[in-house]
């Protein structure tokens, strides 16, 4: 029989390990949200037209696109929004984000897209531009379009340091948040915490699985609740915050998806512990 004091200490330690696991899982999942791999997914789930309508640059871009000599259609803001949300275009934008993140990681703060790189992207997206302009794009058309986009967006001015300055962020914070080493470190800490939970509850398999499963289930419920509640709330924002609300709404499917996955992991862990205990009880009763 385990003394009451020892049981109390074991319970406190188990609770602390569960809380630690909950915190680590929440932070790990939050960092997964800002991975560049999610950029394309967020774009496809965001009201891009609403975002564009809040920027003067978008109207200037539409004007320039409509003045192209090969454009056989009339491009509106919503056409550009639908264009950006196509799978091929959003994937290319995600790839651009990855190049900037890699440049930040190697501390190349003056990195920017070159016209040659943009020409390659435009060439890759020929089918999408053909549909947008109702015109079969040629190599000469691609060059003209690249120059037009450069005139509108000024690729040389879109440096890593310039973007960091525009969003009022220091160098250290973005590098830490976007670094894969942070995810690896948190993943290792989560694995170690799980090991400690099972070692601490050795001989009590149901409790080990319960103390492991509850943090996953709670973190999943937290993210699921955040996505369900905050998504519609973001749509209520207006004025200068409208662009932010559109982006938030587009990104809210990420916590919902993660919440479902984490909740499922937690429920499975708890269920496994119960099933193992029941099997042991049956085996003991048959002995």
C-alpha positions as CSV (number, residue, x, y, z in Angstrom):
1,X,0.0,0.0,0.0
2,X,1.5,3.3,-1.1
3,X,1.5,5.9,1.7
4,X,-0.9,8.8,1.3
5,X,1.9,11.4,1.2
6,X,3.6,9.6,-1.5
7,X,0.4,9.2,-3.5
8,X,-0.2,13.0,-3.1
9,X,3.4,13.8,-4.4
10,X,2.9,11.4,-7.3
11,X,-0.4,13.0,-8.2
12,X,1.1,16.5,-8.1
13,X,4.0,15.5,-10.3
14,X,1.6,13.8,-12.7
15,X,-0.5,16.9,-12.9
16,X,2.6,19.1,-13.5
17,X,3.8,16.8,-16.3
18,X,0.4,16.9,-17.9
19,X,0.3,20.7,-17.7
20,X,3.8,20.9,-19.2
21,X,2.7,18.6,-22.0
22,X,-0.4,20.7,-22.6
23,X,1.7,23.9,-22.9
24,X,4.3,22.3,-25.2
25,X,1.6,20.9,-27.5
26,X,-0.2,24.3,-27.7
27,X,3.1,26.1,-28.5
28,X,4.2,23.5,-31.0
29,X,0.8,23.7,-32.8
30,X,0.8,27.5,-32.8
31,X,4.2,27.5,-34.5
32,X,2.9,25.0,-37.1
33,X,0.3,27.7,-38.1
34,X,3.0,30.1,-39.3
35,X,4.9,27.6,-41.4
36,X,5.3,28.8,-45.0
37,X,3.7,25.6,-46.1
38,X,0.3,27.0,-44.9
39,X,0.5,30.2,-47.0
40,X,-1.1,28.6,-50.1
41,X,-3.8,27.0,-47.9
42,X,-4.6,30.3,-46.2
43,X,-4.8,32.2,-49.5
44,X,-7.3,29.7,-50.9
45,X,-9.5,30.1,-47.8
46,X,-9.3,33.9,-47.5
47,X,-11.5,36.5,-49.1
48,X,-8.7,37.8,-51.2
49,X,-11.1,40.2,-53.1
50,X,-11.9,41.8,-49.8
51,X,-8.2,42.2,-49.0
52,X,-7.5,43.7,-52.4
53,X,-10.4,46.2,-52.2
54,X,-8.7,47.8,-49.2
55,X,-5.5,48.6,-51.1
56,X,-4.9,51.3,-53.7
57,X,-2.1,49.3,-55.2
58,X,-4.6,46.6,-56.3
59,X,-6.6,49.1,-58.3
60,X,-3.4,50.4,-59.9
61,X,-2.5,46.8,-60.8
62,X,-5.9,46.1,-62.3
63,X,-5.6,49.3,-64.4
64,X,-2.1,48.2,-65.6
65,X,-3.4,44.7,-66.4
66,X,-6.3,46.1,-68.5
67,X,-3.8,48.3,-70.4
68,X,-1.8,45.3,-71.6
69,X,-1.8,45.1,-75.4
70,X,-2.6,41.4,-75.5
71,X,-5.4,41.5,-72.9
72,X,-8.6,40.3,-74.6
73,X,-10.8,40.6,-71.5
74,X,-11.7,43.3,-68.9
75,X,-10.1,42.4,-65.5
76,X,-11.9,43.3,-62.3
77,X,-10.7,43.2,-58.7
78,X,-12.6,40.0,-58.1
79,X,-11.0,38.4,-61.2
80,X,-7.6,39.0,-59.6
81,X,-8.9,37.6,-56.3
82,X,-10.1,34.4,-58.0
83,X,-6.8,34.2,-59.9
84,X,-4.7,34.4,-56.7
85,X,-6.9,31.7,-55.1
86,X,-6.3,29.1,-57.8
87,X,-4.2,26.2,-56.7
88,X,-1.3,26.8,-59.1
89,X,-1.0,30.6,-58.2
90,X,-1.4,30.1,-54.5
91,X,1.3,27.4,-54.6
92,X,3.7,29.7,-56.4
93,X,3.0,32.5,-53.8
94,X,3.8,29.9,-51.1
95,X,7.1,29.1,-52.9
96,X,8.0,32.8,-53.0
97,X,7.4,32.9,-49.2
98,X,9.7,29.9,-48.8
99,X,12.5,31.7,-50.7
100,X,12.2,34.7,-48.4
101,X,12.2,32.6,-45.3
102,X,15.4,30.8,-46.5
103,X,17.0,34.2,-47.2
104,X,16.1,35.4,-43.7
105,X,17.5,32.2,-42.2
106,X,20.9,32.8,-43.9
107,X,20.7,36.5,-42.9
108,X,20.5,37.6,-46.5
109,X,18.5,40.7,-45.7
110,X,18.9,42.3,-49.1
111,X,17.4,39.4,-50.9
112,X,14.6,40.2,-53.3
113,X,12.8,38.7,-56.3
114,X,14.6,39.3,-59.6
115,X,12.8,39.9,-62.9
116,X,14.3,36.6,-64.2
117,X,12.7,34.7,-61.2
118,X,9.4,36.4,-61.8
119,X,9.6,35.6,-65.5
120,X,10.0,31.9,-64.6
121,X,6.9,32.1,-62.4
122,X,4.9,33.9,-65.1
123,X,5.9,31.2,-67.6
124,X,4.9,28.5,-65.1
125,X,1.5,30.1,-64.8
126,X,0.8,30.5,-68.5
127,X,-2.4,28.5,-68.4
128,X,-3.8,30.7,-65.5
129,X,-2.8,33.9,-67.3
130,X,-4.2,32.6,-70.6
131,X,-7.6,32.2,-68.8
132,X,-7.4,35.5,-67.1
133,X,-6.6,37.5,-70.2
134,X,-8.5,35.3,-72.7
135,X,-5.3,35.1,-74.7
136,X,-2.8,32.4,-75.4
137,X,0.4,33.8,-73.7
138,X,3.6,33.9,-75.8
139,X,7.2,34.4,-74.6
140,X,7.0,38.1,-75.6
141,X,3.7,38.4,-73.6
142,X,5.3,36.9,-70.5
143,X,8.2,39.4,-70.7
144,X,5.7,42.4,-71.0
145,X,3.6,41.1,-68.1
146,X,6.8,40.6,-66.0
147,X,7.8,44.2,-66.6
148,X,4.3,45.4,-65.8
149,X,4.3,43.5,-62.5
150,X,7.7,44.9,-61.7
151,X,6.5,48.4,-62.4
152,X,3.5,47.8,-60.0
153,X,5.2,45.9,-57.2
154,X,8.8,47.1,-57.5
155,X,10.5,43.7,-56.8
156,X,13.9,45.4,-56.1
157,X,12.3,47.2,-53.2
158,X,10.7,44.1,-51.7
159,X,13.8,43.1,-49.8
160,X,13.8,40.9,-46.6
161,X,14.9,43.9,-44.5
162,X,12.2,46.1,-46.1
163,X,9.5,43.6,-45.3
164,X,10.7,43.3,-41.7
165,X,10.6,47.0,-41.4
166,X,7.2,47.3,-42.9
167,X,5.7,44.9,-40.4
168,X,7.6,46.5,-37.6
169,X,9.4,43.3,-36.6
170,X,12.9,42.8,-35.4
171,X,15.2,40.3,-37.0
172,X,15.4,37.9,-34.1
173,X,11.7,37.2,-33.6
174,X,10.8,36.2,-37.2
175,X,14.0,34.0,-37.4
176,X,13.1,32.3,-34.1
177,X,9.4,31.8,-35.0
178,X,10.1,30.6,-38.6
179,X,13.2,28.5,-37.7
180,X,12.6,24.7,-38.0
181,X,14.9,24.2,-35.1
182,X,12.2,25.6,-32.8
183,X,9.8,22.9,-33.9
184,X,12.5,20.2,-33.5
185,X,13.3,21.4,-30.0
186,X,9.6,21.5,-29.0
187,X,9.0,18.1,-30.6
188,X,11.9,16.6,-28.6
189,X,10.6,18.2,-25.4
190,X,7.1,16.8,-26.1
191,X,8.6,13.3,-26.6
192,X,10.7,13.6,-23.4
193,X,7.7,14.7,-21.4
194,X,5.7,11.7,-22.7
195,X,8.5,9.4,-21.6
196,X,8.6,11.0,-18.2
197,X,4.8,10.6,-17.8
198,X,5.0,6.9,-18.7
199,X,8.0,6.3,-16.5
200,X,6.4,8.1,-13.6
201,X,3.3,6.0,-14.0
202,X,5.0,2.7,-14.7
203,X,2.8,-0.1,-13.5
204,X,-0.3,2.1,-13.9
205,X,-0.9,2.0,-17.6
206,X,-4.3,3.6,-17.6
207,X,-3.1,6.6,-15.7
208,X,-0.1,7.0,-18.0
209,X,-2.3,7.1,-21.1
210,X,-4.8,9.3,-19.3
211,X,-2.2,11.9,-18.3
212,X,-0.9,11.8,-21.8
213,X,-4.2,11.9,-23.6
214,X,-5.9,14.7,-21.6
215,X,-3.4,17.4,-22.5
216,X,-3.8,16.5,-26.2
217,X,-7.6,16.5,-25.9
218,X,-7.7,19.8,-24.0
219,X,-5.3,21.6,-26.4
220,X,-7.4,20.2,-29.3
221,X,-10.6,21.5,-27.7
222,X,-8.9,24.9,-27.1
223,X,-7.9,25.3,-30.8
224,X,-11.2,24.0,-32.0
225,X,-13.1,26.5,-29.8
226,X,-10.8,29.3,-31.0
227,X,-11.4,28.5,-34.7
228,X,-15.2,28.2,-34.2
229,X,-15.7,31.3,-32.1
230,X,-13.0,33.7,-33.4
231,X,-13.6,33.0,-37.1
232,X,-17.1,34.5,-37.2
233,X,-16.0,37.3,-34.7
234,X,-13.2,38.3,-37.1
235,X,-15.8,38.9,-39.9
236,X,-17.4,41.5,-37.7
237,X,-14.3,43.7,-37.8
238,X,-14.5,46.6,-40.3
239,X,-12.7,49.8,-41.4
240,X,-9.0,49.6,-41.2
241,X,-9.2,46.2,-39.6
242,X,-11.1,44.7,-42.5
243,X,-8.0,43.4,-44.2
244,X,-6.8,41.8,-41.0
245,X,-10.2,40.2,-40.4
246,X,-10.2,38.7,-43.9
247,X,-6.8,37.2,-43.3
248,X,-7.8,35.9,-39.8
249,X,-11.0,34.4,-41.2
250,X,-9.0,32.6,-43.9
251,X,-6.5,31.2,-41.4
252,X,-9.2,30.0,-38.9
253,X,-9.5,26.7,-40.6
254,X,-6.0,25.9,-39.4
255,X,-6.8,25.8,-35.7
256,X,-10.1,24.0,-36.4
257,X,-8.2,21.3,-38.4
258,X,-5.5,21.1,-35.7
259,X,-8.1,21.0,-33.0
260,X,-9.8,18.0,-34.5
261,X,-6.5,16.1,-34.9
262,X,-5.3,16.9,-31.4
263,X,-8.7,16.0,-29.9
264,X,-8.6,12.7,-31.8
265,X,-5.1,11.9,-30.5
266,X,-6.2,12.6,-27.0
267,X,-9.3,10.5,-27.2
268,X,-7.4,7.6,-28.7
269,X,-4.7,7.7,-26.0
270,X,-7.3,7.7,-23.2
271,X,-9.3,4.9,-25.0
272,X,-6.1,2.8,-25.4
273,X,-5.4,3.1,-21.7
274,X,-9.0,2.0,-20.8
275,X,-8.9,-1.0,-23.2
276,X,-5.5,-2.1,-21.8
277,X,-6.8,-2.0,-18.3
278,X,-9.9,-3.9,-19.2
279,X,-7.9,-6.5,-20.9
280,X,-5.6,-6.9,-17.9
281,X,-8.7,-7.3,-15.7
282,X,-10.2,-9.9,-17.9
283,X,-6.9,-11.8,-18.1
284,X,-6.6,-11.6,-14.3
285,X,-10.2,-12.9,-13.9
286,X,-9.5,-15.8,-16.2
287,X,-6.3,-16.8,-14.4
